């Protein structure tokens, strides 16, 4: 069996956790001998970090990379997309000679992969939102649907779609999809709002919960001990999409809140703080959360900084989960920093920058201590985390029970996949 997985960004370790979770779920469903071809935004780099997987470049980007134009203008991107669409239509109607005249060898190879696939999976995550550039995704779905192969959307948080063009395009795409797996009911609402009436829409657990370790969860639940000098990991990020206040001011207030928290935890509890995140340590990737962590570290008084370190290295999803396992709790801005921590029984205090975080923690019993990045204030934030810490053992048991349920639920999608595939 051959499965194409598209739209991945494996240099983001959170997205890599989703990808590895999807691979695990698909192998559980269809067997260990499944052949996977993964279409990614930076495949050559991803291949170095995950050498056991097969990565290729998204078809939207292939022509742009081959043209060697570093920052192609909108018109160039538009003309490139039209060229690929024409070539793909020729391929669909058996005019492969014409396709090969229009498309590059790599692009023809991509069409060959798609048409020979038994299943096409659009990876999970939060990339179908209007904060991001969507034409590469739309082209991918157009070609996927032309193949008549089943198109499955894995655990998404998506929308809302406000632009008329997006409403129309995504309504057609989702109504023709074989299966749509969502991470939250808010995303389901966004689909209903644009007129999607596909009966195969299900709200389930994030694919990264497939990486949760049941033994680690059990061991943590049996251990009521908190270290004398609590070890706390903090995941931070840069955020440009504040809605209520100026983005620069919002980011400043967010960093000030984390600075105040670190000072408080070190001075009151003699805590040992480590900044670590899912986006760091890869020079070729445009994001590095350790830069924000370093800014916060540089703002700390010397007596506090002695108890703080910034880990700026790359860690695979499995290595990151192993790294945080000894910590007492995690303050997580990145959602998959939270999920990987929960998966080894480490309780999480979340900072929500998108609705996906609120939805998850409401579901698993942590909604009352979720802080919205839009509303974060240093004094209130510090009090909230301190209250969380005071109840840590009880909180941990709640989250461990919920995480185990998420792990079980994520594998329930195996039966949905099998039913859909066998039905088609």
C-alpha positions as a Python dict, from the first residue, in 0.01 Angstrom:
ca = {
    (1, 'X'): (0, 0, 0),
    (2, 'X'): (125, 348, -89),
    (3, 'X'): (21, 660, 105),
    (4, 'X'): (111, 1018, 15),
    (5, 'X'): (121, 1263, 308),
    (6, 'X'): (116, 1629, 211),
    (7, 'X'): (158, 1977, 358),
    (8, 'X'): (406, 1883, 628),
    (9, 'X'): (656, 2120, 791),
    (10, 'X'): (879, 1869, 964),
    (11, 'X'): (1136, 2132, 1072),
    (12, 'X'): (877, 2241, 1326),
    (13, 'X'): (905, 1965, 1588),
    (14, 'X'): (540, 2011, 1681),
    (15, 'X'): (444, 1935, 1321),
    (16, 'X'): (694, 1650, 1319),
    (17, 'X'): (518, 1506, 1625),
    (18, 'X'): (191, 1517, 1433),
    (19, 'X'): (355, 1350, 1134),
    (20, 'X'): (511, 1070, 1340),
    (21, 'X'): (178, 1020, 1517),
    (22, 'X'): (2, 993, 1179),
    (23, 'X'): (256, 738, 1057),
    (24, 'X'): (198, 533, 1372),
    (25, 'X'): (-182, 547, 1329),
    (26, 'X'): (-168, 459, 959),
    (27, 'X'): (68, 166, 1023),
    (28, 'X'): (-164, 43, 1298),
    (29, 'X'): (-453, 65, 1050),
    (30, 'X'): (-297, -71, 731),
    (31, 'X'): (12, -263, 846),
    (32, 'X'): (384, -205, 888),
    (33, 'X'): (462, -249, 518),
    (34, 'X'): (290, 75, 409),
    (35, 'X'): (508, 292, 184),
    (36, 'X'): (498, 661, 277),
    (37, 'X'): (596, 956, 58),
    (38, 'X'): (590, 1285, 245),
    (39, 'X'): (556, 1621, 71),
    (40, 'X'): (716, 1896, 280),
    (41, 'X'): (805, 2265, 249),
    (42, 'X'): (1181, 2199, 305),
    (43, 'X'): (1236, 1832, 218),
    (44, 'X'): (1615, 1832, 184),
    (45, 'X'): (1662, 1964, 537),
    (46, 'X'): (1386, 1745, 681),
    (47, 'X'): (1557, 1441, 528),
    (48, 'X'): (1872, 1518, 729),
    (49, 'X'): (1686, 1534, 1058),
    (50, 'X'): (1455, 1237, 987),
    (51, 'X'): (1666, 1012, 761),
    (52, 'X'): (1431, 715, 795),
    (53, 'X'): (1152, 895, 607),
    (54, 'X'): (1113, 989, 239),
    (55, 'X'): (1054, 1361, 181),
    (56, 'X'): (980, 1548, -141),
    (57, 'X'): (899, 1912, -213),
    (58, 'X'): (542, 2041, -232),
    (59, 'X'): (442, 2070, -597),
    (60, 'X'): (350, 2439, -560),
    (61, 'X'): (711, 2519, -465),
    (62, 'X'): (895, 2293, -709),
    (63, 'X'): (883, 2530, -1006),
    (64, 'X'): (964, 2830, -787),
    (65, 'X'): (1273, 2661, -642),
    (66, 'X'): (1389, 2544, -986),
    (67, 'X'): (1356, 2900, -1118),
    (68, 'X'): (1609, 3008, -849),
    (69, 'X'): (1413, 3326, -780),
    (70, 'X'): (1466, 3386, -408),
    (71, 'X'): (1149, 3586, -345),
    (72, 'X'): (914, 3541, -641),
    (73, 'X'): (656, 3816, -687),
    (74, 'X'): (285, 3745, -662),
    (75, 'X'): (250, 3744, -1042),
    (76, 'X'): (529, 3486, -1079),
    (77, 'X'): (367, 3262, -818),
    (78, 'X'): (28, 3303, -988),
    (79, 'X'): (164, 3213, -1333),
    (80, 'X'): (354, 2918, -1187),
    (81, 'X'): (35, 2786, -1027),
    (82, 'X'): (-157, 2815, -1355),
    (83, 'X'): (122, 2628, -1537),
    (84, 'X'): (108, 2345, -1284),
    (85, 'X'): (-273, 2330, -1299),
    (86, 'X'): (-265, 2299, -1680),
    (87, 'X'): (2, 2030, -1663),
    (88, 'X'): (-197, 1840, -1400),
    (89, 'X'): (-513, 1857, -1614),
    (90, 'X'): (-323, 1716, -1910),
    (91, 'X'): (-201, 1432, -1690),
    (92, 'X'): (-556, 1365, -1568),
    (93, 'X'): (-683, 1319, -1926),
    (94, 'X'): (-395, 1096, -2030),
    (95, 'X'): (-199, 1363, -2219),
    (96, 'X'): (127, 1285, -2041),
    (97, 'X'): (342, 1398, -2336),
    (98, 'X'): (185, 1745, -2305),
    (99, 'X'): (234, 1738, -1929),
    (100, 'X'): (603, 1664, -1968),
    (101, 'X'): (636, 1962, -2201),
    (102, 'X'): (471, 2191, -1945),
    (103, 'X'): (605, 2048, -1620),
    (104, 'X'): (949, 1965, -1482),
    (105, 'X'): (1066, 1610, -1421),
    (106, 'X'): (1010, 1657, -1045),
    (107, 'X'): (656, 1786, -1098),
    (108, 'X'): (573, 1492, -1324),
    (109, 'X'): (716, 1264, -1057),
    (110, 'X'): (482, 1420, -802),
    (111, 'X'): (178, 1361, -1024),
    (112, 'X'): (292, 1004, -1070),
    (113, 'X'): (313, 961, -689),
    (114, 'X'): (-35, 1104, -639),
    (115, 'X'): (-198, 891, -908),
    (116, 'X'): (-28, 572, -786),
    (117, 'X'): (-118, 636, -420),
    (118, 'X'): (-391, 435, -252),
    (119, 'X'): (-457, 720, -11),
    (120, 'X'): (-366, 1090, 11),
    (121, 'X'): (-343, 1240, 360),
    (122, 'X'): (-321, 1610, 436),
    (123, 'X'): (-126, 1627, 760),
    (124, 'X'): (-276, 1756, 1082),
    (125, 'X'): (-206, 2092, 1244),
    (126, 'X'): (-313, 2454, 1217),
    (127, 'X'): (-223, 2570, 868),
    (128, 'X'): (-568, 2617, 712),
    (129, 'X'): (-626, 2956, 871),
    (130, 'X'): (-625, 3293, 700),
    (131, 'X'): (-321, 3412, 897),
    (132, 'X'): (-117, 3198, 657),
    (133, 'X'): (-58, 3179, 280),
    (134, 'X'): (-306, 2922, 146),
    (135, 'X'): (-251, 2888, -235),
    (136, 'X'): (1, 2600, -196),
    (137, 'X'): (-259, 2404, 3),
    (138, 'X'): (-538, 2479, -243),
    (139, 'X'): (-329, 2362, -537),
    (140, 'X'): (-239, 2043, -353),
    (141, 'X'): (-605, 1966, -282),
    (142, 'X'): (-710, 2043, -639),
    (143, 'X'): (-459, 1791, -774),
    (144, 'X'): (-543, 1538, -500),
    (145, 'X'): (-912, 1545, -589),
    (146, 'X'): (-837, 1516, -962),
    (147, 'X'): (-674, 1179, -897),
    (148, 'X'): (-1004, 1039, -760),
    (149, 'X'): (-802, 887, -475),
    (150, 'X'): (-947, 924, -122),
    (151, 'X'): (-834, 1250, 39),
    (152, 'X'): (-816, 1243, 419),
    (153, 'X'): (-764, 1546, 640),
    (154, 'X'): (-590, 1445, 961),
    (155, 'X'): (-659, 1614, 1296),
    (156, 'X'): (-698, 1981, 1203),
    (157, 'X'): (-772, 2308, 1374),
    (158, 'X'): (-893, 2529, 1092),
    (159, 'X'): (-1078, 2847, 999),
    (160, 'X'): (-1261, 3069, 1029),
    (161, 'X'): (-1278, 3147, 658),
    (162, 'X'): (-1389, 3506, 599),
    (163, 'X'): (-1270, 3571, 242),
    (164, 'X'): (-1533, 3478, -21),
    (165, 'X'): (-1275, 3298, -236),
    (166, 'X'): (-1165, 3079, 57),
    (167, 'X'): (-1524, 3005, 156),
    (168, 'X'): (-1608, 2881, -192),
    (169, 'X'): (-1284, 2687, -245),
    (170, 'X'): (-1279, 2512, 90),
    (171, 'X'): (-1650, 2430, 79),
    (172, 'X'): (-1594, 2232, -241),
    (173, 'X'): (-1275, 2068, -115),
    (174, 'X'): (-1417, 1955, 218),
    (175, 'X'): (-1742, 1834, 70),
    (176, 'X'): (-1541, 1607, -163),
    (177, 'X'): (-1299, 1478, 102),
    (178, 'X'): (-1324, 1112, 204),
    (179, 'X'): (-1267, 1183, 574),
    (180, 'X'): (-1214, 1497, 785),
    (181, 'X'): (-1064, 1459, 1133),
    (182, 'X'): (-1077, 1771, 1350),
    (183, 'X'): (-920, 1848, 1686),
    (184, 'X'): (-1201, 2064, 1818),
    (185, 'X'): (-1567, 2157, 1779),
    (186, 'X'): (-1475, 2516, 1695),
    (187, 'X'): (-1322, 2391, 1370),
    (188, 'X'): (-1633, 2188, 1298),
    (189, 'X'): (-1838, 2505, 1345),
    (190, 'X'): (-1613, 2687, 1096),
    (191, 'X'): (-1684, 2419, 835),
    (192, 'X'): (-2058, 2431, 893),
    (193, 'X'): (-2050, 2810, 857),
    (194, 'X'): (-1921, 2784, 499),
    (195, 'X'): (-2175, 2519, 402),
    (196, 'X'): (-1975, 2198, 438),
    (197, 'X'): (-2219, 1907, 477),
    (198, 'X'): (-1982, 1612, 444),
    (199, 'X'): (-2113, 1329, 670),
    (200, 'X'): (-1758, 1206, 738),
    (201, 'X'): (-1648, 1480, 981),
    (202, 'X'): (-1526, 1365, 1321),
    (203, 'X'): (-1379, 1549, 1620),
    (204, 'X'): (-1102, 1343, 1777),
    (205, 'X'): (-762, 1369, 1945),
    (206, 'X'): (-453, 1536, 1803),
    (207, 'X'): (-240, 1279, 1618),
    (208, 'X'): (57, 1360, 1844),
    (209, 'X'): (-120, 1186, 2132),
    (210, 'X'): (-28, 864, 1952),
    (211, 'X'): (323, 927, 2093),
    (212, 'X'): (200, 928, 2455),
    (213, 'X'): (378, 671, 2672),
    (214, 'X'): (131, 472, 2889),
    (215, 'X'): (413, 342, 3112),
    (216, 'X'): (540, 693, 3180),
    (217, 'X'): (185, 809, 3256),
    (218, 'X'): (136, 525, 3505),
    (219, 'X'): (471, 586, 3675),
    (220, 'X'): (404, 958, 3714),
    (221, 'X'): (61, 893, 3862),
    (222, 'X'): (209, 661, 4123),
    (223, 'X'): (468, 923, 4220),
    (224, 'X'): (334, 1197, 4450),
    (225, 'X'): (679, 1352, 4498),
    (226, 'X'): (772, 1707, 4395),
    (227, 'X'): (1142, 1791, 4397),
    (228, 'X'): (1272, 2028, 4664),
    (229, 'X'): (1395, 2267, 4398),
    (230, 'X'): (1117, 2226, 4141),
    (231, 'X'): (1227, 2185, 3779),
    (232, 'X'): (1011, 2386, 3542),
    (233, 'X'): (1034, 2400, 3163),
    (234, 'X'): (900, 2699, 2971),
    (235, 'X'): (815, 2711, 2601),
    (236, 'X'): (790, 3059, 2444),
    (237, 'X'): (739, 3196, 2094),
    (238, 'X'): (710, 3514, 1891),
    (239, 'X'): (349, 3603, 1806),
    (240, 'X'): (248, 3864, 1547),
    (241, 'X'): (-127, 3810, 1528),
    (242, 'X'): (-263, 3993, 1831),
    (243, 'X'): (-621, 4107, 1768),
    (244, 'X'): (-698, 4326, 2071),
    (245, 'X'): (-377, 4529, 2099),
    (246, 'X'): (-81, 4634, 1888),
    (247, 'X'): (128, 4321, 1812),
    (248, 'X'): (453, 4476, 1934),
    (249, 'X'): (293, 4580, 2261),
    (250, 'X'): (126, 4241, 2295),
    (251, 'X'): (456, 4055, 2251),
    (252, 'X'): (624, 4289, 2499),
    (253, 'X'): (357, 4227, 2763),
    (254, 'X'): (378, 3851, 2703),
    (255, 'X'): (755, 3852, 2756),
    (256, 'X'): (725, 4075, 3064),
    (257, 'X'): (477, 3826, 3211),
    (258, 'X'): (717, 3538, 3160),
    (259, 'X'): (1003, 3740, 3304),
    (260, 'X'): (794, 3813, 3615),
    (261, 'X'): (702, 3445, 3646),
    (262, 'X'): (1063, 3326, 3628),
    (263, 'X'): (1172, 3578, 3892),
    (264, 'X'): (885, 3473, 4120),
    (265, 'X'): (947, 3097, 4084),
    (266, 'X'): (1319, 3128, 4148),
    (267, 'X'): (1288, 3367, 4443),
    (268, 'X'): (998, 3191, 4618),
    (269, 'X'): (1062, 2824, 4538),
    (270, 'X'): (1431, 2818, 4437),
    (271, 'X'): (1309, 2668, 4113),
    (272, 'X'): (1538, 2558, 3832),
    (273, 'X'): (1404, 2693, 3502),
    (274, 'X'): (1482, 2568, 3152),
    (275, 'X'): (1355, 2741, 2839),
    (276, 'X'): (1294, 2482, 2567),
    (277, 'X'): (1053, 2461, 2277),
    (278, 'X'): (949, 2272, 1964),
    (279, 'X'): (1085, 2534, 1721),
    (280, 'X'): (1456, 2571, 1775),
    (281, 'X'): (1799, 2448, 1677),
    (282, 'X'): (1747, 2428, 1298),
    (283, 'X'): (1921, 2719, 1119),
    (284, 'X'): (1731, 2657, 794),
    (285, 'X'): (1393, 2702, 963),
    (286, 'X'): (1259, 3056, 986),
    (287, 'X'): (1151, 3024, 1349),
    (288, 'X'): (1370, 2979, 1655),
    (289, 'X'): (1191, 3018, 1988),
    (290, 'X'): (1521, 3015, 2176),
    (291, 'X'): (1581, 3371, 2049),
    (292, 'X'): (1278, 3492, 2246),
    (293, 'X'): (1388, 3281, 2541),
    (294, 'X'): (1730, 3444, 2528),
    (295, 'X'): (1573, 3792, 2531),
    (296, 'X'): (1380, 3701, 2847),
    (297, 'X'): (1692, 3548, 3002),
    (298, 'X'): (1893, 3864, 2929),
    (299, 'X'): (1633, 4072, 3115),
    (300, 'X'): (1665, 3872, 3438),
    (301, 'X'): (1857, 3996, 3744),
    (302, 'X'): (2182, 3807, 3802),
    (303, 'X'): (2068, 3620, 4114),
    (304, 'X'): (1773, 3478, 3915),
    (305, 'X'): (1963, 3408, 3594),
    (306, 'X'): (2193, 3172, 3787),
    (307, 'X'): (1898, 2932, 3816),
    (308, 'X'): (1788, 2963, 3452),
    (309, 'X'): (1917, 2815, 3130),
    (310, 'X'): (1816, 2844, 2766),
    (311, 'X'): (1829, 2518, 2577),
    (312, 'X'): (1864, 2612, 2210),
    (313, 'X'): (1935, 2268, 2064),
    (314, 'X'): (1723, 2065, 1823),
    (315, 'X'): (1530, 1774, 1974),
    (316, 'X'): (1318, 1526, 1781),
    (317, 'X'): (965, 1473, 1921),
    (318, 'X'): (1068, 1156, 2104),
    (319, 'X'): (1387, 1317, 2240),
    (320, 'X'): (1198, 1626, 2355),
    (321, 'X'): (944, 1415, 2541),
    (322, 'X'): (1227, 1225, 2707),
    (323, 'X'): (1402, 1552, 2797),
    (324, 'X'): (1099, 1698, 2982),
    (325, 'X'): (1008, 1374, 3161),
    (326, 'X'): (1199, 1463, 3486),
    (327, 'X'): (1041, 1811, 3512),
    (328, 'X'): (772, 1894, 3767),
    (329, 'X'): (564, 2096, 3523),
    (330, 'X'): (578, 2286, 3196),
    (331, 'X'): (454, 2633, 3105),
    (332, 'X'): (378, 2588, 2736),
    (333, 'X'): (297, 2839, 2467),
    (334, 'X'): (357, 2589, 2186),
    (335, 'X'): (67, 2342, 2173),
    (336, 'X'): (284, 2043, 2089),
    (337, 'X'): (529, 2125, 2363),
    (338, 'X'): (222, 2082, 2583),
    (339, 'X'): (110, 1756, 2418),
    (340, 'X'): (455, 1596, 2424),
    (341, 'X'): (488, 1689, 2793),
    (342, 'X'): (143, 1554, 2877),
    (343, 'X'): (235, 1234, 2695),
    (344, 'X'): (502, 1154, 2955),
    (345, 'X'): (289, 1258, 3252),
    (346, 'X'): (423, 1610, 3305),
    (347, 'X'): (146, 1861, 3390),
    (348, 'X'): (115, 2170, 3172),
    (349, 'X'): (10, 2528, 3234),
    (350, 'X'): (-89, 2652, 2885),
    (351, 'X'): (-71, 2996, 2724),
    (352, 'X'): (-322, 2999, 2438),
    (353, 'X'): (-231, 3197, 2126),
    (354, 'X'): (-501, 3030, 1912),
    (355, 'X'): (-834, 2867, 1996),
    (356, 'X'): (-686, 2516, 1953),
    (357, 'X'): (-513, 2538, 2294),
    (358, 'X'): (-827, 2650, 2476),
    (359, 'X'): (-1031, 2376, 2310),
    (360, 'X'): (-782, 2103, 2407),
    (361, 'X'): (-746, 2208, 2770),
    (362, 'X'): (-1121, 2252, 2813),
    (363, 'X'): (-1156, 1894, 2691),
    (364, 'X'): (-892, 1747, 2922),
    (365, 'X'): (-996, 1935, 3235),
    (366, 'X'): (-748, 2222, 3231),
    (367, 'X'): (-962, 2503, 3094),
    (368, 'X'): (-973, 2692, 3425),
    (369, 'X'): (-599, 2760, 3423),
    (370, 'X'): (-554, 2839, 3054),
    (371, 'X'): (-432, 3196, 2994),
    (372, 'X'): (-508, 3376, 2667),
    (373, 'X'): (-201, 3547, 2522),
    (374, 'X'): (-426, 3843, 2432),
    (375, 'X'): (-513, 3904, 2797),
    (376, 'X'): (-190, 3812, 2973),
    (377, 'X'): (-84, 4048, 3255),
    (378, 'X'): (228, 3987, 3468),
    (379, 'X'): (72, 4000, 3815),
    (380, 'X'): (-239, 3798, 3727),
    (381, 'X'): (-33, 3546, 3530),
    (382, 'X'): (210, 3486, 3817),
    (383, 'X'): (-77, 3430, 4062),
    (384, 'X'): (-243, 3185, 3823),
    (385, 'X'): (72, 2976, 3780),
    (386, 'X'): (138, 2982, 4155),
    (387, 'X'): (-216, 2856, 4222),
    (388, 'X'): (-159, 2583, 3962),
    (389, 'X'): (165, 2482, 4137),
    (390, 'X'): (-4, 2463, 4477),
    (391, 'X'): (-251, 2207, 4336),
    (392, 'X'): (7, 2026, 4124),
    (393, 'X'): (-43, 1667, 4243),
    (394, 'X'): (-420, 1682, 4195),
    (395, 'X'): (-380, 1863, 3862),
    (396, 'X'): (-127, 1606, 3743),
    (397, 'X'): (-361, 1315, 3815),
    (398, 'X'): (-645, 1482, 3626),
    (399, 'X'): (-424, 1550, 3326),
    (400, 'X'): (-273, 1200, 3325),
    (401, 'X'): (-618, 1040, 3320),
    (402, 'X'): (-726, 1272, 3040),
    (403, 'X'): (-407, 1215, 2840),
    (404, 'X'): (-458, 839, 2853),
    (405, 'X'): (-811, 892, 2719),
    (406, 'X'): (-672, 1108, 2438),
    (407, 'X'): (-418, 835, 2355),
    (408, 'X'): (-695, 575, 2336),
    (409, 'X'): (-921, 803, 2132),
    (410, 'X'): (-654, 887, 1876),
    (411, 'X'): (-627, 518, 1781),
    (412, 'X'): (-1005, 495, 1743),
    (413, 'X'): (-952, 684, 1416),
    (414, 'X'): (-800, 360, 1283),
    (415, 'X'): (-1147, 211, 1248),
    (416, 'X'): (-1272, 527, 1074),
    (417, 'X'): (-984, 511, 827),
    (418, 'X'): (-1042, 143, 758),
    (419, 'X'): (-1418, 190, 710),
    (420, 'X'): (-1371, 483, 473),
    (421, 'X'): (-1098, 311, 273),
    (422, 'X'): (-1282, -21, 242),
    (423, 'X'): (-1607, 159, 159),
    (424, 'X'): (-1441, 348, -126),
}
